[in-house]
Amino acid sequence: MLSYWEKQSLLQYDYIIIGSGIVGLSAAISLKERAPQSRVMVLEREVLPTGASTKNAGFACIGSLTEILADLQTMSAEAVLNLVNLRLSGLRLLRRRLGDERIAYRENGSFELIGTREEWALHQIATVNNMLGNLFDGQPAFTRTDKQIAPFGFSPRHIKALIRNNFEGELHTGKMMRALIDTAINMGVEIKTGCPVSHIDDFHTGVNVIVPHHTLKEDIVFTARKVLVCTNAFTKQLLPEEEVTPGRGQVLITAPVKDLPFKGVFHLSEGYYYFRELDGRVLLGGGRQLDFAGETTTEFHFNDRIQHELEQLLHTVILPGREATIADRWTGIMAFGKTKQPLVKAHSKNVVMGVRMGGMGVAIGSIVGDQIAMMAMDAANN
């Protein structure tokens, strides 16, 4: 029961982006930067983006030492270098586009806590620094800073060494998303929320994007020259044949801790655990490795075992002997694959996709969005 006016003027676009997270909004901004007169619309199935873009810890990270060493067990040195470079490029684009002040970007340091099981990695610092040297103008990416274990208040019984990453920072996830939304809107991007896409039909001359209208009890058919899919962990619901595996992340945050002795962002256990200081609180997340099967889901539920382990880590390793009350908890859904490379490709003639951020959406989301924007524009011009 759509009107003549709606059918004539409100359904046709040059580019439709599905998903309003970091990748989707970045792609929309990139399209408008290159083609200001194009009509660009972003469709979001919920009121807010629901996967990981608004639920992450705000790490502007390129990878901890043990994570990079783990990657070298399954990837070539060239592939690992390319991945680190992708993260660096993505963060530079994000900061250049939005500005450090708008996203509250800070460099209070990034540190990895090394326990007994990880001490072997200390002997690899020089090797990894040498491998990454060209990316950082010959400066070491990692340096030991064990003398800060005591001032930071970490348990010396559990933490044997501390490694600083000299090129990582932190940002405010909410401010980053607000800045992306505002930038996109100011450039003329339309963002429609509460629009779950049921399916996409690529007719080679254009694409139909179907969104059910619950009040009218009929489908709304939007049309576009090109469609960009940026749905990350939820991609298989729309494109079931694509190789994307969801991975849920458990997070908690404390009430303000009196005289909290550290600032910055911190990694443990190949990045599977992470925490940071935030407004005098401790934000702590991770633990997916404790139950990979249970966390391979798009359901937003708490995993009691992992939440318990996070609390134990908080009280025994991070804040031993200190009072800390849990103020809030949440979960976010990331996306992974057989490799850590994001899935950036043409799904069909007029549908491109940028998904599977591997838990590094803050770092690589901007550059992946830019890449698929260029792919969509190149295809549109051919």
C-alpha positions as CSV (number, residue, x, y, z in Angstrom):
1,M,0.0,0.0,0.0
2,L,2.8,2.4,-0.8
3,S,1.8,5.7,-2.3
4,Y,2.8,6.9,-5.8
5,W,5.0,9.5,-4.2
6,E,6.9,6.9,-2.2
7,K,7.4,4.6,-5.2
8,Q,8.6,7.6,-7.3
9,S,11.0,9.3,-5.0
10,L,11.9,7.4,-1.8
11,L,13.1,4.0,-2.9
12,Q,15.8,4.5,-5.4
13,Y,19.5,4.9,-4.5
14,D,22.9,4.7,-6.1
15,Y,24.4,2.8,-3.2
16,I,22.7,0.9,-0.4
17,I,24.8,-0.2,2.6
18,I,23.5,-2.9,4.9
19,G,24.8,-2.5,8.4
20,S,25.6,0.8,10.3
21,G,28.6,-0.3,12.2
22,I,32.2,1.0,11.7
23,V,32.6,-0.6,8.3
24,G,29.2,0.4,7.0
25,L,29.4,4.1,8.1
26,S,33.0,4.3,6.9
27,A,32.0,2.9,3.5
28,A,29.2,5.5,3.2
29,I,31.6,8.3,4.1
30,S,34.1,7.1,1.5
31,L,31.4,6.9,-1.2
32,K,30.3,10.5,-0.4
33,E,33.9,11.7,-0.4
34,R,34.5,10.4,-3.9
35,A,31.0,10.9,-5.3
36,P,29.3,13.7,-3.4
37,Q,26.2,13.8,-5.6
38,S,25.5,10.1,-5.2
39,R,22.5,8.9,-3.2
40,V,23.8,6.7,-0.4
41,M,21.6,5.0,2.2
42,V,22.6,2.9,5.2
43,L,20.1,0.3,6.5
44,E,20.4,-0.9,10.1
45,R,18.1,-3.7,11.3
46,E,18.0,-2.5,14.9
47,V,17.7,0.9,16.6
48,L,21.5,0.8,17.2
49,P,24.2,-1.3,15.5
50,T,24.1,-4.5,17.4
51,G,27.2,-6.6,16.7
52,A,30.5,-5.3,18.1
53,S,30.9,-1.7,16.8
54,T,29.2,-0.1,19.8
55,K,30.2,-2.8,22.3
56,N,34.0,-3.1,21.9
57,A,36.6,-2.0,24.4
58,G,37.9,0.9,22.4
59,F,41.4,-0.5,21.7
60,A,43.3,1.2,18.9
61,C,45.5,-1.9,18.6
62,I,47.7,-3.6,16.0
63,G,48.3,-6.8,17.9
64,S,50.1,-7.9,21.0
65,L,53.5,-9.8,20.9
66,T,52.1,-13.2,21.8
67,E,49.2,-12.7,19.3
68,I,51.6,-11.9,16.5
69,L,53.8,-14.9,17.4
70,A,50.7,-17.1,17.4
71,D,49.8,-15.8,14.0
72,L,53.2,-16.6,12.7
73,Q,52.5,-20.3,13.6
74,T,49.7,-20.4,11.0
75,M,50.5,-17.5,8.6
76,S,53.5,-16.5,6.6
77,A,55.6,-13.6,7.8
78,E,54.4,-11.6,4.8
79,A,50.8,-12.3,5.6
80,V,51.3,-11.2,9.2
81,L,53.1,-8.0,8.1
82,N,50.2,-7.2,5.7
83,L,47.7,-7.7,8.5
84,V,49.6,-5.4,10.9
85,N,49.9,-2.8,8.1
86,L,46.2,-3.1,7.5
87,R,45.5,-2.3,11.1
88,L,47.9,0.7,11.1
89,S,46.4,2.0,7.9
90,G,42.9,1.7,9.2
91,L,43.7,3.5,12.4
92,R,45.4,6.3,10.5
93,L,42.4,6.8,8.3
94,L,40.0,6.7,11.3
95,R,42.0,9.4,13.1
96,R,42.6,11.5,10.1
97,R,38.9,11.4,9.1
98,L,37.4,12.1,12.5
99,G,40.2,13.8,14.5
100,D,41.7,12.6,17.8
101,E,39.6,15.0,19.9
102,R,36.3,13.8,18.6
103,I,37.0,10.2,19.4
104,A,39.0,10.8,22.6
105,Y,42.0,9.1,21.2
106,R,44.8,8.8,23.7
107,E,48.2,7.1,23.9
108,N,48.6,6.2,27.5
109,G,50.4,3.1,26.4
110,S,49.5,-0.5,25.5
111,F,50.9,-3.3,27.6
112,E,50.9,-7.1,27.6
113,L,51.0,-9.0,30.9
114,I,53.3,-12.0,30.6
115,G,52.7,-15.0,32.9
116,T,54.8,-18.1,33.3
117,R,53.2,-19.8,30.2
118,E,54.1,-16.8,28.0
119,E,57.7,-16.2,29.2
120,W,59.0,-18.0,26.1
121,A,57.8,-15.0,24.1
122,L,60.3,-12.7,25.7
123,H,63.1,-14.2,23.7
124,Q,61.3,-13.3,20.5
125,I,61.0,-9.6,21.0
126,A,64.0,-8.7,19.0
127,T,63.0,-11.0,16.1
128,V,59.4,-9.5,15.9
129,N,60.7,-6.0,16.2
130,N,63.1,-6.7,13.3
131,M,60.3,-8.2,11.2
132,L,58.0,-5.1,11.9
133,G,60.8,-2.6,11.6
134,N,59.9,-1.2,8.2
135,L,56.3,-0.5,9.3
136,F,57.6,1.7,12.2
137,D,60.6,3.5,10.6
138,G,63.0,1.2,12.3
139,Q,61.6,1.9,15.8
140,P,60.9,-1.1,18.1
141,A,57.3,-2.0,18.3
142,F,57.8,-3.8,21.6
143,T,59.9,-3.1,24.6
144,R,60.1,-4.7,28.1
145,T,59.0,-2.5,31.0
146,D,58.9,-4.9,33.9
147,K,59.6,-2.1,36.4
148,Q,55.9,-0.9,36.0
149,I,54.4,-4.2,37.3
150,A,54.6,-3.0,40.9
151,P,53.4,0.6,40.3
152,F,50.5,-0.7,38.3
153,G,49.6,-3.0,41.2
154,F,49.5,-6.3,39.3
155,S,50.0,-9.5,41.1
156,P,53.8,-10.4,41.0
157,R,52.9,-14.0,41.7
158,H,51.0,-14.2,38.3
159,I,52.8,-11.6,36.2
160,K,56.5,-12.1,35.4
161,A,57.0,-9.5,32.8
162,L,55.4,-6.5,31.1
163,I,55.8,-5.6,27.4
164,R,54.9,-2.2,26.1
165,N,53.6,-1.8,22.6
166,N,54.9,1.6,21.5
167,F,52.4,2.2,18.7
168,E,49.0,1.4,20.2
169,G,46.4,3.7,21.8
170,E,42.8,3.9,23.0
171,L,39.6,5.7,22.1
172,H,36.1,6.2,23.3
173,T,33.9,3.8,21.4
174,G,30.7,5.8,21.9
175,K,32.3,9.1,20.7
176,M,33.8,7.3,17.7
177,M,30.4,6.0,16.6
178,R,28.8,9.3,17.3
179,A,31.4,11.0,15.1
180,L,31.0,8.5,12.3
181,I,27.2,8.9,12.4
182,D,27.4,12.7,12.5
183,T,30.0,12.8,9.7
184,A,27.9,10.5,7.5
185,I,24.7,12.6,8.0
186,N,26.5,15.9,7.4
187,M,27.7,14.5,4.1
188,G,24.1,13.6,3.0
189,V,24.0,9.9,3.9
190,E,20.6,8.6,4.8
191,I,20.6,6.2,7.8
192,K,17.4,4.2,8.4
193,T,17.2,2.1,11.5
194,G,14.7,-0.6,12.4
195,C,15.1,-2.0,8.8
196,P,16.0,-5.7,8.8
197,V,16.8,-6.7,5.3
198,S,15.2,-10.1,4.4
199,H,17.0,-10.7,1.2
200,I,18.9,-9.2,-1.7
201,D,18.2,-9.8,-5.4
202,D,21.0,-8.9,-7.9
203,F,19.5,-8.6,-11.3
204,H,22.8,-7.6,-12.9
205,T,21.4,-4.3,-14.1
206,G,20.7,-3.3,-10.4
207,V,19.9,-4.7,-7.0
208,N,16.6,-5.0,-5.1
209,V,16.9,-4.8,-1.3
210,I,13.8,-6.1,0.5
211,V,12.8,-4.8,3.9
212,P,9.5,-6.0,5.5
213,H,7.1,-3.3,6.5
214,H,5.3,-4.6,9.6
215,T,2.6,-1.9,9.7
216,L,1.6,-2.2,6.0
217,K,2.3,-6.0,6.1
218,E,4.1,-5.9,2.8
219,D,7.7,-5.7,1.6
220,I,9.4,-2.5,0.8
221,V,11.7,-2.9,-2.3
222,F,14.6,-0.5,-2.4
223,T,16.7,-0.4,-5.5
224,A,20.3,0.5,-6.0
225,R,23.1,0.3,-8.6
226,K,25.3,-1.3,-6.0
227,V,24.9,-2.9,-2.6
228,L,27.6,-3.1,0.1
229,V,27.1,-5.8,2.8
230,C,28.7,-4.8,6.2
231,T,26.9,-7.1,8.6
232,N,30.0,-8.8,10.0
233,A,28.9,-11.7,12.4
234,F,25.4,-11.7,11.1
235,T,26.4,-12.1,7.4
236,K,25.3,-15.7,7.1
237,Q,21.7,-14.7,7.9
238,L,21.7,-12.8,4.6
239,L,24.4,-14.6,2.6
240,P,24.4,-18.2,4.1
241,E,27.1,-19.5,1.7
242,E,29.8,-17.1,3.0
243,E,32.5,-18.3,5.4
244,V,31.8,-16.3,8.5
245,T,31.9,-17.6,12.1
246,P,30.4,-15.5,14.9
247,G,32.4,-15.2,18.2
248,R,30.7,-13.7,21.2
249,G,32.7,-11.5,23.6
250,Q,31.9,-11.2,27.3
251,V,32.6,-7.8,28.9
252,L,32.3,-6.3,32.4
253,I,33.1,-2.9,33.9
254,T,33.6,-1.9,37.5
255,A,32.4,1.0,39.5
256,P,35.1,3.7,40.0
257,V,38.1,2.2,41.8
258,K,39.7,4.4,44.4
259,D,43.2,5.4,43.5
260,L,43.3,3.1,40.5
261,P,47.1,2.8,39.8
262,F,47.2,2.4,36.0
263,K,46.0,3.9,32.8
264,G,46.2,2.6,29.2
265,V,45.1,-0.6,27.6
266,F,46.3,-4.1,28.4
267,H,46.4,-7.6,26.8
268,L,46.8,-11.1,28.2
269,S,47.0,-14.6,26.7
270,E,47.4,-13.7,22.9
271,G,44.8,-11.0,23.3
272,Y,42.1,-13.3,24.4
273,Y,41.8,-11.2,27.6
274,Y,42.0,-7.4,27.5
275,F,41.3,-4.6,30.0
276,R,41.7,-0.9,30.3
277,E,41.2,2.1,32.6
278,L,38.1,4.0,31.7
279,D,36.9,7.0,33.8
280,G,38.6,5.5,36.9
281,R,37.0,2.2,36.2
282,V,38.3,-1.1,34.9
283,L,36.7,-2.4,31.7
284,L,37.6,-6.1,31.3
285,G,36.6,-8.6,28.6
286,G,37.5,-11.7,26.7
287,G,37.8,-15.4,27.7
288,R,36.3,-16.7,24.5
289,Q,39.0,-19.4,24.4
290,L,37.5,-21.0,27.6
291,D,34.5,-22.1,25.6
292,F,34.9,-21.6,21.8
293,A,31.9,-23.8,21.0
294,G,29.6,-22.0,23.4
295,E,30.8,-18.5,22.2
296,T,30.3,-19.4,18.5
297,T,26.9,-17.8,18.5
298,T,25.0,-14.6,17.6
299,E,22.9,-14.8,20.8
300,F,23.4,-12.0,23.3
301,H,23.6,-14.0,26.5
302,F,26.1,-14.1,29.4
303,N,28.4,-17.1,29.7
304,D,28.4,-17.7,33.5
305,R,31.7,-19.6,33.4
306,I,33.5,-16.8,31.5
307,Q,32.0,-14.0,33.6
308,H,33.2,-15.9,36.7
309,E,36.7,-16.2,35.2
310,L,36.8,-12.5,34.3
311,E,36.0,-11.7,37.9
312,Q,38.7,-14.0,39.2
313,L,41.2,-12.4,36.9
314,L,40.1,-9.0,38.0
315,H,40.5,-9.7,41.7
316,T,43.6,-12.0,41.7
317,V,45.8,-10.5,38.9
318,I,44.7,-7.0,38.0
319,L,43.5,-5.6,41.3
320,P,44.8,-7.9,44.0
321,G,43.9,-6.7,47.5
322,R,41.7,-3.9,46.2
323,E,38.0,-3.3,46.4
324,A,36.2,-3.5,43.1
325,T,32.5,-3.7,42.4
326,I,31.0,-4.9,39.1
327,A,28.8,-2.1,37.8
328,D,27.7,-3.5,34.4
329,R,28.1,-6.3,32.0
330,W,27.4,-6.8,28.3
331,T,28.2,-9.0,25.3
332,G,29.2,-8.2,21.7
333,I,29.3,-10.4,18.7
334,M,32.5,-10.5,16.5
335,A,33.2,-12.4,13.4
336,F,36.0,-14.8,12.5
337,G,37.2,-17.1,9.7
338,K,39.8,-19.7,9.0
339,T,42.3,-16.9,8.7
340,K,42.5,-13.5,10.3
341,Q,42.1,-11.8,7.0
342,P,38.8,-9.8,6.6
343,L,36.5,-11.0,3.9
344,V,36.6,-8.2,1.3
345,K,35.2,-9.3,-2.1
346,A,32.5,-9.1,-4.7
347,H,29.7,-11.5,-3.7
348,S,28.0,-11.0,-7.1
349,K,28.1,-8.5,-9.9
350,N,26.5,-5.7,-8.0
351,V,27.0,-6.8,-4.4
352,V,30.3,-6.3,-2.5
353,M,31.0,-7.2,1.0
354,G,33.4,-6.2,3.8
355,V,32.9,-8.5,6.8
356,R,34.8,-10.8,9.2
357,M,36.8,-8.2,11.2
358,G,38.4,-10.8,13.4
359,G,37.9,-8.7,16.6
360,M,39.9,-5.9,15.0
361,G,37.0,-3.7,13.8
362,V,38.2,-0.5,15.4
363,A,41.6,-0.9,13.7
364,I,40.6,-2.1,10.3
365,G,36.9,-1.1,9.9
366,S,37.7,2.3,8.3
367,I,40.1,0.9,5.7
368,V,37.8,-2.1,4.9
369,G,34.9,0.3,4.4
370,D,37.1,2.4,2.1
371,Q,38.1,-0.7,0.1
372,I,34.6,-1.9,-0.6
373,A,33.5,1.7,-1.4
374,M,36.2,1.8,-4.1
375,M,35.2,-1.7,-5.3
376,A,31.5,-0.6,-5.6
377,M,32.4,2.6,-7.5
378,D,34.8,0.8,-9.9
379,A,32.1,-1.7,-10.7
380,A,29.5,1.0,-11.1
381,N,31.7,2.8,-13.6
382,N,32.4,-0.3,-15.7
